Amino acid sequence: MADYGHELRFGIFVPPEAARGRALLRLVRQADESGLEVLAVQDHPYQPAFLDTWTLLSYVAAVTRNLTLMPAVANLPLRPPAVLARSAASLDLLSAGRVELGLGAGAFWDAIEAMGGDRRTPGQALTALREAIGVVRALWGEGERSHLPGDYYPLRGAKPGPPPAHSIGIWLGVYGPRALRLTGELADGWLGSFSYAPPDRLPALMSAIDTGARESGRVPALIRRAYVTDPTMTPAQLTEAALAHGISEFLLPVDPDGEAATHHFTTETVPAVRAAVAAARAGRQ
């Protein structure tokens, strides 16, 4: 593992709590105006205490100017990828190219079933994720009609379009060995979290992504890596994650009333990490 030299980006990772929606919008505006670059929003469509993530991102796109907007990660069992592809492309057009797409294979299967979704085994979920990536990319393409076989998400002559404003990256929020290799094979980025992948697990996870990339004839450095941090992580720990494990996007998990934590992250942590990584890179030249 190594520093792949990607430009560092920083942002916040938020739960779309309906009861604190106004506080959340204030927080988002603060992030947009303060120089942060990414807003990642949890997607749990079965959670009745949450705002719908796509509705929230669409609203936020109209009241921000700088933030890249990302579902982290979109729940595929409840969001058909053909519709998701058009939703992402539409929002990318309306926001002048500020959308990235995080995809997840699914979890919390009882809640998914309660909403009418199908329960899947790990193998089924991985197959469905692979098919979903193909569907999304096909509908962002420029062909006449798309025909894709599939056990979960076949396309039977769907017309591509609308094309997004920019090349939307597909980020996978996965942790299993096969899913990580799939990330290296097909995805543009990996989106992980301290909660599921503390720093001591990063070497093995990044190695699996790199293996999948090389086995598919891709360069591992092409796959960006984003990380939802723990609020207690120091600038030195984030710097190590960048230089030793190739993480280039850091997302601070904050509640809707987390304006003070976001301010500290923006004014103290971010400049310190940027400076340390820049110094280390300059020293290698």
C-alpha positions in Angstrom: 0.0 0.0 0.0 1.1 3.5 -0.7 0.2 7.1 -1.2 -1.3 7.2 -4.7 -0.9 10.9 -5.0 -4.6 11.9 -5.3 -5.7 15.3 -4.4 -7.0 15.3 -0.8 -10.7 16.1 -0.2 -12.5 16.6 3.0 -16.2 16.6 4.0 -18.9 15.5 6.4 -21.0 12.3 6.7 -24.4 12.9 8.1 -27.6 11.0 9.1 -30.7 12.6 7.4 -32.7 12.9 10.6 -36.2 14.2 9.9 -36.7 15.7 13.3 -33.5 17.9 12.9 -33.9 18.7 9.3 -33.5 22.5 9.7 -30.3 22.0 11.8 -29.0 19.7 9.1 -29.5 22.3 6.4 -27.7 24.9 8.5 -24.8 22.4 8.9 -24.7 21.7 5.2 -24.6 25.4 4.4 -21.8 25.9 6.8 -19.8 23.0 5.2 -20.5 24.5 1.7 -19.3 28.0 2.7 -16.3 26.9 4.8 -14.4 25.1 2.0 -15.2 21.5 2.6 -15.7 19.5 -0.6 -18.0 16.5 0.1 -21.4 15.9 1.6 -22.1 12.2 2.1 -25.5 11.2 3.4 -26.5 7.9 4.9 -29.2 6.0 2.9 -31.5 3.8 5.0 -34.9 4.0 3.2 -36.5 1.7 5.8 -35.7 4.1 8.6 -38.9 6.1 9.4 -37.0 8.7 11.4 -34.9 9.7 8.3 -35.6 11.9 5.4 -35.4 10.2 2.1 -31.8 10.6 1.0 -32.4 11.4 -2.7 -35.0 14.0 -1.8 -32.6 15.6 0.6 -29.7 15.6 -1.8 -31.9 17.1 -4.5 -32.9 19.9 -2.1 -29.4 20.5 -0.9 -28.1 20.7 -4.5 -30.3 23.9 -4.9 -29.0 25.6 -1.7 -25.3 24.8 -2.1 -22.7 25.7 -4.7 -19.5 23.8 -4.0 -20.1 20.5 -2.2 -20.0 17.2 -4.1 -23.1 15.2 -3.1 -23.1 11.5 -2.5 -25.4 8.9 -1.0 -23.2 6.8 1.3 -24.2 4.4 0.3 -27.4 3.9 -1.8 -29.3 0.8 -0.7 -29.6 -1.3 -3.9 -32.2 -3.7 -2.7 -34.6 -0.8 -2.3 -33.4 1.4 -5.1 -33.5 -0.2 -8.5 -30.2 0.7 -10.3 -32.0 1.7 -13.6 -34.0 4.3 -11.8 -31.0 5.2 -9.6 -28.9 5.8 -12.7 -31.4 8.3 -14.1 -31.8 10.0 -10.7 -28.0 10.5 -10.3 -27.6 11.7 -13.9 -30.5 14.2 -13.5 -29.1 15.6 -10.2 -25.6 15.8 -11.8 -27.1 17.9 -14.6 -29.0 20.2 -12.3 -26.1 20.6 -9.9 -23.5 21.3 -12.6 -21.6 18.1 -12.1 -21.5 17.7 -8.3 -22.8 14.1 -7.9 -20.9 10.9 -7.1 -22.7 7.6 -6.6 -22.0 5.4 -3.6 -23.5 1.9 -3.8 -24.0 -0.7 -1.2 -25.0 -4.4 -1.6 -27.5 -4.2 1.3 -27.6 -4.9 5.0 -30.3 -4.9 7.7 -32.2 -7.5 5.8 -35.2 -7.7 8.1 -35.9 -4.0 7.6 -35.3 -4.3 3.8 -37.9 -7.2 3.7 -40.3 -5.1 5.7 -40.2 -2.5 2.9 -40.8 -5.1 0.2 -37.2 -5.8 -0.7 -35.7 -9.2 -1.2 -33.5 -10.9 1.3 -30.2 -11.9 -0.3 -27.3 -14.1 0.7 -23.9 -12.6 0.6 -23.2 -14.2 -2.8 -26.5 -13.0 -4.2 -25.9 -9.5 -2.9 -22.5 -9.4 -4.6 -23.9 -10.7 -7.9 -26.6 -8.1 -7.7 -24.0 -5.4 -7.0 -22.0 -6.4 -10.0 -25.1 -6.3 -12.2 -26.1 -2.9 -10.8 -22.8 -1.3 -11.8 -23.3 -2.6 -15.4 -26.8 -1.2 -15.5 -25.9 2.2 -14.2 -23.0 2.6 -16.6 -25.1 1.4 -19.5 -27.8 4.0 -18.9 -25.1 6.7 -18.6 -23.8 5.7 -22.0 -24.5 6.8 -25.5 -25.8 3.7 -27.2 -29.2 3.3 -28.8 -30.7 0.7 -26.4 -29.2 -1.4 -23.6 -29.6 -5.1 -23.4 -28.0 -6.8 -20.4 -28.7 -10.2 -19.0 -29.1 -10.5 -15.2 -30.6 -12.5 -12.4 -31.5 -9.3 -10.5 -31.3 -6.3 -12.8 -31.7 -7.2 -16.5 -32.1 -4.5 -19.1 -34.3 -5.4 -22.0 -33.8 -2.6 -24.5 -33.8 0.4 -22.1 -32.7 3.7 -23.7 -29.7 5.4 -22.2 -30.0 8.9 -20.9 -29.9 11.6 -19.8 -26.1 11.7 -19.9 -24.7 13.2 -16.7 -22.8 16.5 -16.7 -19.6 14.8 -15.8 -18.2 11.3 -15.5 -19.9 10.3 -12.2 -17.7 8.1 -10.0 -19.1 4.8 -8.6 -18.0 4.2 -5.1 -18.6 0.9 -3.3 -19.2 0.7 0.4 -18.0 -2.9 0.9 -15.7 -4.9 3.2 -15.7 -8.6 2.3 -12.8 -10.0 0.3 -14.8 -10.7 -2.9 -16.6 -7.4 -2.8 -13.2 -5.5 -2.3 -11.8 -7.3 -5.3 -14.9 -6.3 -7.3 -14.2 -2.7 -6.2 -10.7 -3.0 -7.8 -12.2 -4.6 -10.9 -15.1 -2.3 -11.6 -15.4 0.7 -9.3 -14.0 4.2 -9.3 -13.6 4.4 -5.5 -14.0 2.6 -2.2 -16.0 4.2 0.7 -15.2 2.8 4.1 -15.8 3.7 7.7 -13.8 3.5 10.9 -16.8 1.7 12.5 -16.3 -1.3 10.2 -12.7 -0.9 9.2 -10.5 0.7 11.9 -7.0 1.7 10.8 -5.4 -1.6 11.6 -7.7 -3.3 9.0 -6.8 -0.9 6.2 -3.7 -2.7 4.9 -5.6 -5.9 4.2 -8.6 -4.1 2.7 -6.5 -1.9 0.5 -4.5 -5.0 -0.6 -7.7 -6.8 -1.7 -8.8 -3.8 -3.8 -5.4 -3.6 -5.4 -5.4 -7.3 -6.1 -8.8 -7.0 -7.8 -7.5 -4.1 -9.9 -4.3 -5.9 -11.1 -6.2 -9.1 -11.8 -8.5 -7.1 -14.1 -5.7 -5.3 -15.8 -6.3 -2.0 -14.0 -3.8 0.2 -12.2 -4.6 0.2 -8.4 -3.9 3.9 -8.2 -7.0 4.6 -10.4 -9.3 3.6 -7.5 -9.7 6.4 -5.0 -10.3 5.6 -1.4 -12.6 7.5 1.0 -12.9 7.0 4.7 -15.5 8.0 7.3 -13.2 8.8 10.2 -13.7 8.6 14.0 -14.0 12.0 15.5 -11.2 11.2 17.9 -8.7 10.6 15.1 -5.8 13.1 15.1 -4.3 14.9 12.1 -1.3 12.6 12.4 -3.5 9.5 12.1 -5.3 10.9 9.1 -1.9 11.8 7.5 -0.7 8.2 8.1 -3.9 6.9 6.4 -3.2 9.1 3.4 0.5 8.3 3.1 0.5 4.6 4.1 -2.9 3.4 2.8 -3.8 5.7 -0.1 -6.8 7.3 1.5 -7.5 10.6 -0.2 -11.0 11.6 1.1 -11.8 12.0 4.7 -15.4 12.4 5.9 -16.1 13.5 9.5 -19.2 11.9 10.9 -21.4 14.5 12.5 -25.0 14.9 13.7 -27.2 17.7 12.4 -26.2 19.9 15.3 -22.5 19.3 14.7 -21.6 22.8 13.7 -18.8 23.2 16.3 -17.2 19.9 15.4 -17.4 20.7 11.7 -15.8 24.1 12.4 -12.9 22.5 14.3 -12.4 19.9 11.5 -12.4 22.6 8.9 -10.1 25.1 10.6 -7.8 22.8 12.5 -7.7 19.3 11.2 -8.0 19.8 7.5 -5.1 22.4 7.2 -2.9 20.3 9.4 -3.4 17.1 7.3 -3.0 19.0 4.0 0.2 20.5 5.1 1.7 17.3 6.4 0.8 15.3 3.3 2.1 18.0 1.0 5.4 18.1 3.0 5.8 14.4 2.8 5.1 14.3 -0.9 7.5 17.2 -1.6 10.2 15.4 0.4 9.9 12.4 -2.0 10.4 14.4 -5.1 
